[in-house]
Structure formats: C-alpha cells, structure tokens
Amino acid sequence: MKLSERVYVATSCIHGRGVFAKRRIQKDEYIGSYAGPAAKRNGKYVLWLTDADGREHGVRGLNLLRYLNHASRPNAYFDGVDLYAERVIKRDEEISFDYGWDDDDA
C-alpha cells in the first residue's frame, strides 16, 4: 500500500501543515518510511537518527512524512526511518511523534 493511501497533508492545529490518517490505523501498524537523501546539517524536514553504534545521521525528508509535527504525547514512533502507530489512530486524526526535545528546547 502506498503512503498516500494511508495519510494526507492538511492544515494542522499543532503547527503549519501536518500529516493525517486517511483511514483508521491499528496500534503498531506500519505507516510509512521517511524518505530522502542524507542530510549533512540540520534544517527544515531533517529527521535525525542514531544508529546501533551511537552515531547520528540525518535524512532530509522528501515525502509526505516531512510534514509530521511534534507532540509530547505522540501517537506514532520511528524505528529507524520507519513510522509505526503508537496506539490506534483514528481516521482524520493528526499523526505526530516526539522530536526528542526537552521541554526547554521547544
């Protein structure tokens, strides 16, 4: 199933634009992968990952998931570049994940 069959982008009450569920998504269901080239520095739409050796690397998002917003109580989580539902996500509910910020960073 294509990412665009699971999610869509619309105006967000969290910030700017956001990613929303096109249909009900079950807990632990795969939503999609954050796709794009490697990022050499921080910037808009960069997802930072830590590999098994503790090294950080960035991915500059080019697909719909680049519009994901932060929430301190998110409904999705990343395993590498793959996004999964933390809990059941209702149709038309905004999908969010924890950017890993401390409250002082936001």
C-alpha positions as CSV (number, residue, x, y, z in Angstrom):
1,M,0.0,0.0,0.0
2,K,1.4,3.4,-0.9
3,L,2.0,6.1,1.7
4,S,-0.6,8.3,0.0
5,E,-3.2,5.7,0.6
6,R,-2.6,5.8,4.4
7,V,-2.0,9.6,5.0
8,Y,-2.7,13.0,3.6
9,V,-1.3,16.5,4.4
10,A,-3.6,19.3,5.7
11,T,-3.6,22.4,7.9
12,S,-2.5,21.5,11.4
13,C,-3.6,23.0,14.7
14,I,-0.2,21.9,16.1
15,H,1.9,23.9,13.5
16,G,1.5,24.8,9.9
17,R,0.8,21.7,7.9
18,G,0.6,18.2,9.3
19,V,0.1,14.6,8.4
20,F,-3.3,13.0,8.9
21,A,-4.6,9.4,8.8
22,K,-6.7,8.7,5.7
23,R,-8.1,5.7,7.5
24,R,-8.0,4.0,10.9
25,I,-4.5,2.8,11.7
26,Q,-4.0,0.0,14.2
27,K,-1.6,0.0,17.1
28,D,2.0,-1.0,15.9
29,E,0.8,-0.8,12.2
30,Y,3.5,0.4,9.8
31,I,2.5,3.8,8.4
32,G,5.4,4.6,6.1
33,S,9.1,5.4,5.7
34,Y,10.8,8.8,6.0
35,A,12.4,9.0,2.5
36,G,15.0,11.3,1.2
37,P,18.8,11.9,0.8
38,A,21.3,12.0,3.6
39,A,21.5,15.4,5.4
40,K,24.9,16.8,6.3
41,R,23.5,19.6,8.6
42,N,20.3,20.4,10.4
43,G,17.5,22.1,8.5
44,K,13.9,22.0,7.5
45,Y,12.5,18.5,7.2
46,V,15.6,16.7,8.6
47,L,15.0,13.6,10.7
48,W,18.0,12.8,12.9
49,L,18.6,9.1,13.7
50,T,21.1,7.3,16.0
51,D,22.4,4.1,14.6
52,A,23.4,1.0,16.6
53,D,26.9,2.4,17.1
54,G,25.6,5.6,18.6
55,R,26.4,7.8,15.5
56,E,23.8,10.3,14.4
57,H,22.9,10.9,10.8
58,G,20.1,12.9,9.2
59,V,17.6,12.2,6.4
60,R,16.2,15.2,4.5
61,G,12.5,14.3,4.0
62,L,11.1,14.5,0.6
63,N,7.8,12.6,1.0
64,L,4.6,13.3,2.9
65,L,6.1,12.4,6.3
66,R,8.2,15.5,6.2
67,Y,5.1,17.3,7.5
68,L,4.9,15.3,10.7
69,N,4.7,17.5,13.8
70,H,6.0,17.1,17.4
71,A,3.8,16.1,20.3
72,S,4.9,15.3,23.9
73,R,2.2,12.6,23.8
74,P,2.6,11.3,20.3
75,N,0.5,8.7,18.5
76,A,3.4,7.4,16.3
77,Y,7.1,6.4,16.7
78,F,10.0,5.8,14.4
79,D,12.0,2.6,14.3
80,G,14.9,3.9,12.1
81,V,13.2,5.6,9.2
82,D,10.0,3.5,9.5
83,L,7.0,5.1,11.2
84,Y,4.6,3.0,13.3
85,A,1.4,3.7,15.2
86,E,2.0,4.0,19.0
87,R,-1.8,3.4,19.5
88,V,-4.9,3.3,17.3
89,I,-5.0,6.4,15.2
90,K,-8.5,7.4,14.1
91,R,-9.4,8.5,10.5
92,D,-8.6,12.2,10.0
93,E,-6.5,12.4,13.3
94,E,-3.2,14.2,13.0
95,I,-0.2,11.9,13.3
96,S,2.6,13.1,15.5
97,F,5.8,11.9,17.0
98,D,8.2,13.0,19.8
99,Y,11.1,15.0,18.3
100,G,13.1,14.1,21.4
101,W,13.3,17.6,22.6
102,D,13.5,18.5,26.3
103,D,10.7,20.9,27.3
104,D,13.3,23.7,27.4
105,D,14.2,23.1,23.7
106,A,10.7,23.6,22.3
